[in-house]
Amino acid sequence: MDENTALLLVGVGLVLVLIYLYLGSIEKALSTLGFTKAEVSVILFLTLFLGWITIPIFPYNGWWVGMSLGGAIIPLAISIYMFKTKRVGLAEGSIGIIIVTYISYFITRPVEGVGIVADIPIAFAPAIAAGLLSLSVFWMHIGRAAPLAYASGVIGTIVGADLLHLGEVLEFEAPSDGMAILSIGGANIFDMVYITGLVAVLIAVFVLWLKKKQENIGAAAAYYEWQQGAEGLPYAKDMTPEPTLFKATSRPPEKVQTPVEREQRRSQ
């Protein structure tokens, strides 16, 4: 095996590991929002295998404007579900959406031939804002903070980054060869809409969990437990059950019975 082949195999292996970790993060985020394992599996299946489909909405100036099933429609449907089930209140949700919309609009720009782009690392600013907002509203209550972070992150990014820049993009000349489609959320799980909702939830989850754990076992041990994925991470039940990684494994000593107690036990 030559050096180039070895480097290629290492590169492919690293990419597969990163994709696996990313999908695991998506699963954790959805679980934190309160979805069951079966529901998470359905959402991931629809996102990964059907999510690259773009549904056309309306034509304009030679373009077809549409929305990606995985990158926009599914995250938007989850966000609306959070509002409908009262997991996100209208007041705090509206404030979060307005803040994320403002940030998303000013950090993104339309580029002809590419679409709407944002520079890294500033592209994570909407997610950080959504996560910190949820923490400020529901400190130490992951069951309320995570849905708020997700809904405000997703809807705010769709409005600020995509809809408010849509008019500028439609002014670009549409390609003459084939059907020209402007897809909102077209990069699926790698789109800014999807990533913002995901990262916002993980920020809220990690900060709240670390805050709780450092009070009991110290910050370093809490961070190590997070890396190891110990049981009890705050997925959907407000950080219960308690983690078992640092629990004592020895059984408590049994009470020593006196001769009188042993005799009374025999007589029973």
Secondary structure by P-SEA (a helix, b strand, c coil): ccaaaaaaaaaaaaaaaaaaaaaaaaaaaaaaacccaaaaaaaaaaaaccccbbbbccccccbbbbbbccccaaaaaaaaaaaaaccccaaaaaaaaaaaaaaaaaaccccccccccccccccaaaaaaaaaaaaaacccccccaaaaaaaaaaaaaaaaccccaaaaaaaccccccccccccccccccccaaaaaaaaaaaaaaaaaaaaaaaacccaaaaaaaaaaccccccccccccccccccccccccccccccaaaaaaaaac
